[in-house]
């Protein structure tokens, strides 16, 4: 099917463990990464314990795209203003939804609205985008 995502190609996400971050990549400006690669699989008991953004991201980062996020990513992103000096050139964050492996576009764009992350990102001049794949679109939204 044209424009369709083959969900079988994302089966590896069931086995991803979190990495140590990308802080040591001193020239990294644009990062596209699966959320599970930063935080691992969802664990309700530990989902509130995540490293602060500067422990995972380099100071040179200008844009961050997170694929297949869970709604908890908003709480993590809302912490970025507290670390603005350590992420001085960040201007864009995008969360790219696919409900099969993260939360759906509906949850991230509508159910959670208005989430404090919107004001937090705006306060420091970071644009926040929520995107989706064709399979994640809900006409009712």
N, C-alpha and C positions, 0 to 999 in steps of 0.2 A: 504494500500500500504506500503510495507516494506521501511523503511528509510524516510518515509514521516512525516511531522509535521502537526498535527491537529491544524489548525489556530484558530478553535473555542476555544481552551484552552487558547488563549491569549486575548480573548475578554475583560478581566478585565482591560487591559491597556487603554481602552477608558475612564476609570473612576479613574485612578490613580492621586493622588495629590502629590506634592513633599514632601519628608520627611525633617527632620531637619539635616540630615546627619548622619555620623557614627563616628564622632570625639570622642565621649565619650566612644567608645569601645576601651579601652586602650591596649588590647592584640590582637586586630584584625590584622591578617597578610594577609589574602586572602579574597577578597570581590568580589562576583558575584552579580550584581544588574541590574535590568532594568533601562535604562537611564531615563525613565519617573519617576521612584521613586526618582531620584536625582533632576530632573529639571521640572517635570510635563509635560503636553502636550505642543506641539509646539504652540507658540503664536508669530507670526511675529513681533508684536510690542514690546515684552519683551524678545525675545530670546537672545538678546545681553547682558542682565542683568542677570548674574549668579554669585552665590557666588564663591569666589576664592577657589581653591582646598583645602587649609588647613582648611577652614571653614566646609568642608564636610567630609574630610578623616582624619583618625588618623595617628600619626607619626610612628606607628608600621607597617603600610601597606606595604607589599612586592609586592603583585600583585593585579591588578584591572581588572575585566572583566565586560564590559558594554554591555548589550544586547539591541538590537533594537535601536541603536543610530541614530541620525540625523547628517548630515554633520557638524552642528555647534559644535558638540562635539570636533572636531579637534581644533577649536579655544580655547576651554576651556582647553584641554589637553596641548596645546602649551604654556599655562601659567605656567605649573608645574615647568620649570626651574627657574622661578622667586621665587619660594617657596621651593627650594631644601633643605634648612636647616630645613624646617618644614615637609618634606616628605623624610627623609634621606635614608630609606632602600627600597624605591620603585624601583623595577628592571624590572617589566613587566606590560604592559597594553595591553589588548585585546579588540577589538570591534567586537562583534558578530552580523552580519547583518541578517535582515529578512525584505525585502522591504515592506511587508504588514503592518508592525507596526513601522518601522523606515525607513531610507534610504537603498537602495539596496547595495549589494556588489560592483556592477558596479560603483555606485557613490562614495563610500568610497575608493575603491581601484584604480579606473581608471580615472573617470571624474575629481576628485579632485587632481590627481597627477601632479606635486609634490607639496604637501601642506607643509607649513612651520613646521607643527607638526613633520614631519619626521626628520628634522635637529634638532629641539628642543629636541626631545626625545634622539636622538643619542648623542647630546652634553653633556647629563648628564648620559649616560649609561643605559637608559631605553629602553628595547626592546618593539616595537609596532607591534602587530599582528592584521591583519584583517581577520576574518573568516566568514563563511557563512553556511547556511543550504542548503540542496539539492534543495529546491524550489527557492532559491535565485540565483542559478547558471545560467549564461548566456553563452552559448557555443561561442558566438561571441567574448566574452572577452578573 
